[in-house]
Every structure is written in structure tokens, then in C-alpha cells.
Amino acid sequence: MEKLNSNFLEKIILKGILSNRDFLILTSSVFEAEYFDDPNISYAFKFCKDYVDEFNGIPSNDTVINSSENPDEIKSIIEQAVSTDFSITESYEFLLSQSNDYLKEKALKLAIIESVDEVEDPEKRNLIQQRIEQALTKDIKIDLGLKYFEEMGDRLRRIFTTSENRVPTYFHAFDELINGGFPPYTFNVFTAKIHGGKSNTMANFAARQVLNGKNAVVISLEMSQDAFAQRFDGIYSGFDVNRMYLTGT
């Protein structure tokens, strides 16, 4: 779909934040005032963002207007936005989509502009990378999870029509206990006393995934990568790890 003219889009974004609390909260969490080309819209957005953060609501138009040192200019842009022939309620999803595209474009452009003078400085390269990565993650469409009552029909259709492919551990006795494997997209926790075999279990799970053509990621907060890799050396080779290193086998 074609993108809206930026001048028109900024006006309907302003109309949205002045009339729809949900839209204001969403945009204020990811947009920055610097993303708007029109300085008056930039000011109005910044005021509304600060207002909803402090008072959890939408400021009145008069409050925004009279907070500025240039009330006539702010009043003019608010009147233009409010009178724009665009229904926020009827076209809310469209507005979200257009705003999201605009957000990504402006965030990346600003990150690049801010980095231009730092490109030649080796000490600033990590900062530039972080700035670009943060810009690329900007997204107004945040999935906040299941809306139980509103999405009941879709949820039941998924349950009755979707055949779930479980993720096996390839320990057949264990997979039988958990109905074929772990449900996909779930977080599963193993607990045990110290030296109870948790790390060895995870290493064996990961190794078996690899042997069955999967890509596995292991994150350890208790040992170095080389120390953990020794577990895989023993699993894949079938040798006693300590003996293998001592003899050079």
C-alpha cells in the first residue's frame, strides 16, 4: 500500500493522540518528538507524551495550546489536525500501520544522521552500531498477548484446527512422559540440587537436537564456553573427557 503524504500523516497522528488514549500510549512509548517534521506537531506530541506519563490521560486541546510560548501556532496546527477528514475509530488499524512505517523510517534516518560525524572515529563504532540497532527495533505494533474475551473464537479455532508439532528431546522415555516433546514457543525449567545433573541434561538435549539436524543455542551463566564445550566433546566422541585431554587421544 502507498504511504501517505508525511504532512497529512503527521496531522492525523496528532489527531489520534489528542482523541484516543490507547493510540497516545502506544505512540508515546516508541516515538520521539524529533521524528516529526512540523515543529508545532513535535511540540504538541512532546507535551502529550509527558502528560500521559504523569497523569495517564489525554490533555485537552486548550491545555496543549496554552502550554506553549507560541499558542497561536499550536492552535492552528491542532485545528487543522482535528478538522482533517479522517476517522480515527473507523481507520484505526490503517493509522497504526502507516504510523509504524513512518516510525521506522524516521528512527533509522535520525540514527544515520546522528552517526555521520562519528563514522571515522573507531571509538564510536560500537555506539553507532547500538544506535542503528535500536532504531531497527522500533515498532508500534506490540503484541501484548491474548485478549481472552475478544479473541475467544480465534483461540478455539486454533485449538481445534491446528496440529501442534512438539519439540522432542530424543530421549524416548522422557518424550513419552511429556506427550512427545515440549510444546513449541514455551519456556521450560529444570530444577535440581547442586550437582544434580542440570547442565549435563541440557548439554545432552542440545547435542541430540544437533544430531537430528536442528540448530541449538546454549546459554550458560555458570561456566566458560570452553568448559561447557568439553561436555559436548565427551557426548559426541564417546570418550572420557578428562582422559581424552590427558592422553591427547
C-alpha positions, 0 to 999 in steps of 0.5 A: 500500500502507498504511504501517505503524504508525511504532512497529512500523516503527521496531522492525523497522528496528532489527531489520534493522540489528542482523541484516543488514549490507547493510540497516545500510549502506544505512540508515546512509548516508541516515538520521539518528538524529533521524528516529526517534521512540523515543529508545532506537531513535535511540540504538541506530541512532546507535551502529550507524551509527558502528560500521559506519563504523569497523569495517564490521560489525554490533555485537552486541546486548550491545555496543549495550546496554552502550554506553549510560548507560541499558542497561536501556532499550536492552535492552528496546527491542532485545528487543522489536525482535528478538522482533517477528514479522517476517522480515527475509530473507523481507520484505526488499524490503517493509522497504526500501520502507516504510523509504524512505517513512518516510525521506522523510517524516521528512527533509522534516518535520525540514527544515520544522521546522528552517526555521520560525524562519528563514522571515522572515529573507531571509538564510536563504532560500537555506539553507532552500531547500538544506535542503528540497532535500536532504531531497527527495533522500533515498532508500534505494533506490540503484541501484548498477548491474548485478549481472552474475551475478544479473541475467544473464537480465534483461540478455539479455532486454533485449538481445534484446527491446528496440529501442534508439532512438539519439540522432542528431546530424543530421549524416548522415555522422557518424550513419552512422559511429556506427550512427545516433546515440549510444546513449541514457543514455551519456556521450560525449567529444570530444577535440581540440587547442586550437582544434580545433573542440570547442565549435563541434561541440557548439554545432552538435549542440545547435542541430540537436537544437533544430531537430528539436524536442528540448530541449538543455542546454549546459554550458560551463566555458570561456566566458560564456553570452553568448559561447557564445550568439553561436555559436548566433546565427551557426548559426541566422541564417546570418550572420557573427557578428562582422559581424552585431554590427558592422553591427547587421544 
